[in-house]
Amino acid sequence: MVQGCATLERLVGQSATLGPAKGSLIIVGGGGMPKVIFDRFFEAAGGRDAKIVVVPTAGSDADYDESTSSVKMFKRAGATNVHLLHTHDPKVADSDEFVAVLSDAKAVWFGGGRQWRLADAYLGTKTEAAFHDVLKRCGVIGGSSAGATIQASYLVRGAPEGNHIMMAPGHERGFGYIRNCAIDQHLLARKRENDMLPVIRKHPHLLGIGIDESTALFVRGNTAEVIGKSKVLFYDIALEKTVGEKFYTTLDPGERYDLKTRRKLPAK
């Protein structure tokens, strides 16, 4: 019986939704970037002079330079130390020379586009490991749209054939900064409120998170706070089995959620 309980505890622990042990996440649902989101990102990075590495690889262009929109966006917001990192080739991403720029980075930002491009370029490489190291040094990782979805352990809308496909074998793994989680974006703006349900029905251990445009989830440890202009929905299949309850919980800006217990936290 003791062995059985221990096994059960391990299984429960393995299926728990957990944020990063160190560092912070800024997960933006696409659209515009209100000042409050920039302010929180800079604060988590250590200020506007902190070294920020922008990764535009989710976009459709073969190459990028310092004129890319994500770099210009941060410079307009006051960042003084912005660097570009991009390749579509995982062999390049696995090289020491390519990854060197991340060794002292305080922040990483993933731009929008298609999340499968990020996965194909960086999963399993030294670059992916270096992204995780930024968090281990108590830095911040942020991203918008595709750059939001890639931060979960389970990748939705990862099919190269089209972003209407929620579950795509071969493209179901994200970078896993939040474990046992799937993240969707442009939620209310594109009427995607119900798209997460098939995912959490097939994978009931997952916590689904849907973020609307111009809205972000700020994650530190297992606490997630909504910032920006609109709403974030948290999808838990356990709610569907409770009579009279929807399968998601809606949070407004300023409200907080415990990822591990899957409960809305009381107001501060």
N, C-alpha and C positions, 0 to 999 in steps of 0.2 A: 504493500500500500504506500509506503514512504517513497519507493522508487516511482510509482505511478504518479504521485503528487508532484514529485520533482520534475518528471517528464512534462506534466501538464503546465507547470510553472514556466518551463523553458519554452513551450509552444506559445503560451500567452505572451511571454516576453518577446519572442520572435515576431509576433503579429502586432505588437503595440506600435502605434504611430508616434514617432519621436522626431523632434527637431534636432539641430546640430548641438553636439556637446559643448562646443565653443563657437564664438563668432555669431554673426547675425545674417539674416536673409531679408531682402526686399523683393517681393514678388508682385509684379505689376500686371494688371489684366489687359494691357494694351491701351490704345488711345493716347490722350494727352497726359502730361506729367505735371500735376499741381506742385506748387512750391513746397508744400509740406513733405512730399515724397523725396524731392532733392535734399531738403534740409535733413531728413532722417538718414538718408544715405551718407551724406557728408559727415554727419555726427558719428555714425557707426564706423566710418573709415578713419576718423581722426582729424577731420577738417578738410577744407578745400585745397590744401597743399599736399594732401595724401596722394600716394601713387595709385592711380586707377588704371586698370587694364581693360580695354573695351574689346569685346569679341563679337564681330558682326557676321560670323560664319553662317547663321541661320538664313541670311539673305541669299538672293538668287545670283548675285554677281560672282564671277570667278575670282576677282581680285578687289582689294580695298586699299585706300590710302588715308592719310590724315584728314581728307575732306569728307569722309563718310559721315552720315548724319548723326550717328551715336557719339562720335568724337566731338563734333561741333556742338551737339546738345549739351555736353558736360562743360565744354569751354564757355559757352554762353551762360551757363549757370554759375560760373566762377571757378571751376576747377583749373588748377595751374600745372598739373603733372599727369597728363593723360597719355597713355600709350595704346597702340593698336596691336592686336594679335589675331592672325587669321591664317588658316589653311583649310583646304578640303581633303588633304592627304594625311591619313593616319600615320604613315611612315615619317612624315615631317613632324607631326605632332608628338612623335615618340623620340625625337632627337633632343639632346641636351642643349644645343644651340637655340632651338626654337623656344624651349620652355624657360630659358634663363630669365626672361623679362618678368616672370612671375615670382622669382625667388624672394623678392622684398616687397611685393605688391601688398597694399593694404585693402584693396577693393578690386573686384571683378564685375564687369557688366556684360550680360548677354543681350544682344539686340534682337529685334523681331525678325520674322520670316517663317521658316518651316523648321520645326524642332528636329526632324530626322537628320537634317544636315549637321547639326551639332553632334548628335549621337554618332553618326557615321565617321565624323572627323576625329572625335576625341575619346570616345569610350575605350577603356583599356590601354590608354597611352600615358606617357609621363606627364603630358599636359593635364589630363583629367586628374591625376594624382596631385599635381601642383595646385589645381583649383581647390581641392579638399584641404591642402596645406594652408591656403589663405585663411580658411575658417579655423584651422587648428592654431593659427597665430592670432586668433581673436579678431580677424578682419571681417569684411562684409562681402557677400555675393548678392548681386541683384540682377534683375532682368525683366523684360516686358514681353508680353505675348508669347512667342515661341521661347523666349528667354525666361519666361515664368514656368511654362510647362516642363521644361527640361530639368528643373530643380527637384522634381518629385522622383521617387523610386520607380513608379510605374508611369510609362509614357503614353498619354492619350493623343489622338490625332497624329500618330507618327507615321502613317502610311505615305510613301512618296507619291502614290497614285492620287491622293486628295485628302484634304484635312477634314472631310465629312466622315471619314472612317475613324471610329473611336478606338478600336482595338485592332492592331495590325501585327500578326506574328512576324517576328524578326525585327520589329521596331517597337518593342514594349518596355524597353529599359531606359530610364532617365539617369541623371547623375546622382540621385538619391540623397540630397541634402536633407530632405524630410523622408524618413523611412515609412514604408507601408502607406503610401499616399499617392494620389493622382491629382493633377492640377489642370483645370481648364481656364480659359481666358475669354475676353470679349463677351462675358456671360449674358447679361441682360440686353446689351446693345445688339447682339446677334440672335437673341431668343434661344439660348442654349440651356435653359434652366433644367430641362429633362434629359439632356444628352448623357449625363453621368450615370443615370440609373442602371443601364445595362452593364456598365463596367463594375459597379459595386455589387450587382447581383451575381456576376460571374466570379468576382474576386471579393468576397464579403469581408476579408480582413482589411481591405483598403478603406481609408478615409478619403472621400472625394472633396476637393476644394474648387469652387468656381468663383472667379474674381471678375467683376465688371470693369469696364474701361475707366481710366483716370482714377483708379483705385488700387491700393496695394495692401498686401499683408506683410507686416513687419514681424519677423520671427526671431526670438531669442530664447534658447532652450526649448521648452515645450509650450511657451506662451506665444500666441499669435494675436496681434493687434491690427485692426482695420484702420487704415489712414487713407485720405483722399476724398473723393466726391460721392461714391456710390456704395454698393453693398458687396459682401462676400457671403457665399452660401457654403455650408459644410454638410456633406452628404454622408450619412451613416446608415447602412442597411438595417441596423437594429431598430431604427425609428420606424421603418416601414412595417415592422412586425408588431408595433404598438398601436392598438386600436385608437383611431382618432388623431394620430400624429402624421405629419408629413415626413418624408425621408430626408429632409434637410432642415438645417437651422440657419436662419438669416441674421447676419450681424451688420450693423451700421458703423460709420466712422467713429472711432473712440472706444468701441466695444472690443472685448478680448475673449479668446477661446483657448481652452487647454487641450492641446493636441493629443496628449496621452489618455486623459479621462474622457475625451470627446464631450466636453461640457462647456457651455458658455460661462464665463467667469463673472462674478459680481462687479458692479461698477466700482471704480477706485474711490 
